[in-house]
Amino acid sequence: MLELEIAPREVADRLKSGETGLILLDVREPWEVATAQIAGAFQELDPEAHIITVCHSGVRSLNVAAWMRNQGFERAQSMSGGIDSWSREIDPAVPRY
C-alpha cells in the first residue's frame, strides 16, 4: 500500500511524467482555488485511480485521503504541506496565502 502522504516534488515529477490514472483532487474552499491553484487539479473520482488530495497546508487533504482509504480508494494520498509547499518548492508563480 502507498504511504498516506506524498511530497510535492514527487507529485510534480509524476505529473510531468504523464503518469496515467493520476488525479490531483483539490479539497479547498472555492475562494482558495480562485486564489492559487495547481494546473490539472480535478474534482472527479475514480476508485481505481491514483488520487492525490491537495489543500492549503496538508491537514484537510490528509483527512480526506484517510477517509477515502476507508471508503476503498486504496491509492489515495495527501500531498504533504499542501499548495503552500507547492508554491515554495515547485512553482513560485503560484501565490502563497
C-alpha positions as CSV (number, residue, x, y, z in Angstrom):
1,M,0.0,0.0,0.0
2,L,1.2,3.6,-0.7
3,E,2.2,5.9,2.1
4,L,-0.6,8.2,3.2
5,E,1.4,11.4,2.3
6,I,3.4,12.3,-0.8
7,A,5.9,15.1,-1.2
8,P,5.2,18.0,-3.6
9,R,8.4,17.1,-5.6
10,E,7.2,13.6,-6.2
11,V,3.7,14.9,-7.3
12,A,5.4,17.3,-9.7
13,D,7.6,14.5,-11.1
14,R,4.6,12.2,-11.5
15,L,2.6,14.9,-13.2
16,K,5.5,15.8,-15.5
17,S,6.0,12.2,-16.5
18,G,2.3,11.9,-17.6
19,E,1.6,9.1,-15.2
20,T,-1.8,7.6,-16.3
21,G,-4.6,7.3,-13.8
22,L,-3.2,10.1,-11.5
23,I,-5.8,12.5,-10.2
24,L,-4.9,15.7,-8.3
25,L,-8.0,16.3,-6.2
26,D,-8.3,19.9,-4.7
27,V,-10.3,19.8,-1.5
28,R,-10.1,23.5,-0.7
29,E,-12.8,26.1,-0.5
30,P,-13.8,27.9,-3.8
31,W,-12.1,31.2,-2.7
32,E,-8.9,29.3,-2.1
33,V,-9.0,27.7,-5.5
34,A,-9.6,31.1,-7.1
35,T,-6.6,32.5,-5.2
36,A,-4.0,29.8,-6.1
37,Q,-4.2,26.5,-8.0
38,I,-2.1,23.7,-9.5
39,A,-2.8,23.2,-13.2
40,G,-4.5,19.8,-13.7
41,A,-6.3,19.6,-10.4
42,F,-9.7,17.7,-10.7
43,Q,-12.7,17.0,-8.7
44,E,-13.9,13.7,-10.3
45,L,-13.3,10.4,-8.5
46,D,-12.4,7.0,-9.9
47,P,-11.8,4.4,-7.3
48,E,-9.1,2.7,-9.5
49,A,-7.1,6.0,-10.0
50,H,-4.1,7.3,-8.0
51,I,-5.8,10.2,-6.3
52,I,-3.7,12.9,-4.6
53,T,-5.6,15.3,-2.4
54,V,-4.5,18.9,-2.0
55,C,-5.4,21.7,0.4
56,H,-3.6,24.7,1.8
57,S,-1.2,23.2,4.3
58,G,-1.8,19.4,4.1
59,V,-4.2,18.9,7.0
60,R,-7.6,18.8,5.3
61,S,-6.2,16.8,2.4
62,L,-4.6,14.3,4.8
63,N,-8.1,13.8,6.5
64,V,-9.7,13.4,3.1
65,A,-7.1,10.9,1.9
66,A,-7.5,8.9,5.1
67,W,-11.3,9.0,4.7
68,M,-11.0,7.9,1.1
69,R,-8.8,5.0,2.0
70,N,-11.5,3.9,4.4
71,Q,-14.0,4.1,1.6
72,G,-12.0,1.8,-0.7
73,F,-9.8,4.3,-2.6
74,E,-6.6,2.4,-1.8
75,R,-4.4,4.6,-4.0
76,A,-5.5,7.9,-2.3
77,Q,-2.6,10.1,-0.9
78,S,-2.3,13.5,0.5
79,M,0.3,16.0,-0.8
80,S,2.3,16.9,2.3
81,G,2.5,20.6,3.0
82,G,-0.4,21.4,0.6
83,I,-0.4,24.1,-2.1
84,D,1.8,26.3,0.2
85,S,4.7,23.7,-0.1
86,W,4.0,23.5,-3.8
87,S,4.4,27.3,-4.1
88,R,7.7,27.2,-2.1
89,E,9.2,24.1,-3.6
90,I,7.8,23.6,-7.1
91,D,6.2,26.7,-8.7
92,P,6.9,30.1,-7.0
93,A,4.4,31.6,-9.5
94,V,1.6,30.1,-7.6
95,P,0.5,32.7,-5.0
96,R,1.1,32.0,-1.3
97,Y,-1.6,33.0,1.1
